[in-house]
């Protein structure tokens, strides 16, 4: 059930229903016919994740002009996501993957070092999915600075 670049998302992945900010649940299958920018981040309210979310927020209108939906995903719960979204004024939804189903499908759970010990965490990653549900680009081990703009440029190339 892993997602592979250049291939259509497996049906089981596309049908995963996750709680989303703004109420209800969201499935990637519901977004068929639109470009999807799916960015995974480690944790709400942390400096790097806040900067990354703000960068996507600041470019959100440009993503929309190209027909793309931006979605943030982390393992935080929905209440945390709602606070994070409201505080930062994110115009896009955040998905609560508390069971790690989507994280595992996109293979973003990695061993990380935190204060000298090894922990399991989300590797900052972004995926660009086309209107047919095909994964067109994947960025793993993302550095925040300039990343949202890089994703926007890739979308312009592919959607243009």
Backbone torsions as a table, in degrees:
resi	resn	phi	psi	omega
1	UNK	NA	22.3	179.4
2	UNK	-83.8	150.0	178.7
3	UNK	-89.2	136.1	-178.1
4	UNK	-125.7	133.8	179.8
5	UNK	-60.0	136.7	179.3
6	UNK	86.5	-0.2	-179.2
7	UNK	-124.6	156.6	177.8
8	UNK	-66.0	144.0	177.0
9	UNK	-59.6	136.8	174.8
10	UNK	-57.5	143.2	-177.2
11	UNK	-55.0	-39.4	-179.4
12	UNK	-63.0	-35.3	178.2
13	UNK	-72.2	-46.0	-179.3
14	UNK	-61.1	-28.7	-177.7
15	UNK	-92.0	-4.3	178.4
16	UNK	-58.8	125.6	179.8
17	UNK	-102.2	120.2	179.7
18	UNK	-118.8	144.8	174.8
19	UNK	-61.4	136.2	-178.3
20	UNK	-123.5	148.6	173.4
21	UNK	-59.7	155.9	-179.0
22	UNK	86.0	-1.5	177.9
23	UNK	98.4	148.7	176.9
24	UNK	80.2	-166.2	179.3
25	UNK	-124.8	163.6	179.7
26	UNK	-135.3	139.7	174.3
27	UNK	-122.1	142.3	177.5
28	UNK	-59.7	-31.3	178.0
29	UNK	-60.6	-28.2	179.0
30	UNK	-67.7	-16.6	-175.2
31	UNK	-102.2	9.9	178.3
32	UNK	-53.6	137.8	-178.2
33	UNK	96.6	-4.3	178.6
34	UNK	-128.9	152.2	170.2
35	UNK	-70.7	145.5	178.2
36	UNK	-129.0	127.6	170.7
37	UNK	-104.2	111.8	-176.7
38	UNK	-112.2	108.2	-179.8
39	UNK	-112.8	130.0	179.6
40	UNK	-99.7	134.6	-179.8
41	UNK	-136.7	155.4	-173.8
42	UNK	-67.4	-45.2	-170.9
43	UNK	-162.2	139.1	175.2
44	UNK	-60.4	149.7	170.9
45	UNK	65.9	15.4	176.7
46	UNK	-99.3	156.7	-173.0
47	UNK	-56.5	-50.3	-178.3
48	UNK	-66.3	-41.0	-178.9
49	UNK	-69.6	-34.2	176.5
50	UNK	-66.8	-46.0	178.2
51	UNK	-60.5	-43.0	-179.8
52	UNK	-62.9	-47.6	178.5
53	UNK	-60.3	-41.3	178.1
54	UNK	-63.0	-38.5	179.0
55	UNK	-64.0	-43.5	176.5
56	UNK	-66.2	-37.2	177.0
57	UNK	-60.5	-47.2	-175.7
58	UNK	-67.2	-24.7	179.2
59	UNK	-103.1	4.0	-172.5
60	UNK	-55.3	-43.7	-179.1
61	UNK	-60.3	-38.3	178.4
62	UNK	-67.3	-39.3	175.5
63	UNK	-61.4	-43.6	179.5
64	UNK	-62.9	-39.7	179.5
65	UNK	-59.6	-28.0	178.5
66	UNK	-92.6	7.8	176.3
67	UNK	81.4	21.7	-176.1
68	UNK	-103.6	145.2	170.9
69	UNK	-102.1	130.5	176.3
70	UNK	-102.3	133.4	177.8
71	UNK	-135.6	133.1	173.7
72	UNK	-101.4	144.3	-178.4
73	UNK	-135.0	131.4	168.6
74	UNK	-147.0	178.0	-179.5
75	UNK	-85.6	-1.1	178.9
76	UNK	-64.7	157.5	-179.8
77	UNK	-79.8	169.4	-174.9
78	UNK	-63.4	-38.0	179.5
79	UNK	-61.6	-43.0	177.0
80	UNK	-62.6	-43.9	178.5
81	UNK	-60.0	-43.4	-179.2
82	UNK	-61.3	-43.1	178.5
83	UNK	-64.6	-43.6	-179.0
84	UNK	-63.0	-47.1	-180.0
85	UNK	-60.9	-45.9	-178.9
86	UNK	-65.7	-45.3	-177.9
87	UNK	-61.2	-40.8	-175.0
88	UNK	-94.8	-6.0	179.1
89	UNK	66.7	37.6	179.3
90	UNK	-69.7	128.0	179.3
91	UNK	-87.4	4.8	-179.0
92	UNK	-119.3	165.2	-177.3
93	UNK	-87.0	152.9	173.3
94	UNK	-113.5	136.6	-179.1
95	UNK	-104.1	133.7	-179.9
96	UNK	-93.9	103.8	-179.3
97	UNK	-102.4	60.2	-175.2
98	UNK	-65.0	-24.6	179.5
99	UNK	-92.7	-2.2	177.8
100	UNK	66.5	17.8	-177.3
101	UNK	-64.1	-48.3	179.9
102	UNK	-71.6	-38.7	177.0
103	UNK	-58.2	-42.4	179.7
104	UNK	-70.6	-38.7	179.5
105	UNK	-62.7	-36.2	179.2
106	UNK	-93.1	3.5	174.6
107	UNK	55.3	51.5	-179.2
108	UNK	-108.9	0.1	176.6
109	UNK	-84.7	123.4	-174.9
110	UNK	-137.7	153.7	170.3
111	UNK	-70.2	135.9	179.9
112	UNK	-134.1	160.1	176.4
113	UNK	-100.0	128.9	178.4
114	UNK	-135.9	114.9	-179.3
115	UNK	52.8	41.9	174.8
116	UNK	82.4	2.1	177.6
117	UNK	-124.9	156.8	-178.1
118	UNK	-87.6	132.5	177.2
119	UNK	-134.4	161.6	173.4
120	UNK	-90.0	130.7	179.6
121	UNK	-150.4	172.6	179.0
122	UNK	-83.1	125.1	172.9
123	UNK	-81.2	123.1	-179.1
124	UNK	-56.2	118.2	-174.5
125	UNK	-147.3	152.4	177.9
126	UNK	-135.1	143.6	-178.7
127	UNK	-130.6	135.9	178.4
128	UNK	-111.0	116.3	-175.3
129	UNK	-111.7	132.0	-176.6
130	UNK	-82.8	173.1	-177.3
131	UNK	-61.4	-18.2	177.6
132	UNK	-91.2	0.3	179.6
133	UNK	86.8	19.8	179.8
134	UNK	-98.1	131.9	176.5
135	UNK	-73.6	113.2	-176.6
136	UNK	-94.7	-33.5	-179.9
137	UNK	-146.1	147.1	176.1
138	UNK	-135.7	132.8	174.5
139	UNK	-119.5	123.7	-180.0
140	UNK	-120.0	152.9	-179.8
141	UNK	60.4	41.2	-173.0
142	UNK	-63.8	138.3	166.5
143	UNK	-97.1	133.0	-170.7
144	UNK	-62.8	-47.1	-172.9
145	UNK	-58.5	118.6	177.2
146	UNK	81.1	-3.3	-174.3
147	UNK	-66.4	-48.2	-178.0
148	UNK	-58.7	-39.5	178.2
149	UNK	-65.3	-38.6	177.5
150	UNK	-62.5	-40.9	178.1
151	UNK	-65.3	-41.9	178.4
152	UNK	-60.9	-43.0	178.8
153	UNK	-63.4	-41.5	177.5
154	UNK	-63.0	-41.0	177.9
155	UNK	-62.0	-44.0	178.2
156	UNK	-57.6	-44.3	179.9
157	UNK	-62.6	-46.6	-174.3
158	UNK	-78.8	-35.8	-176.3
159	UNK	-88.4	-19.9	-175.5
160	UNK	-73.1	NA	NA
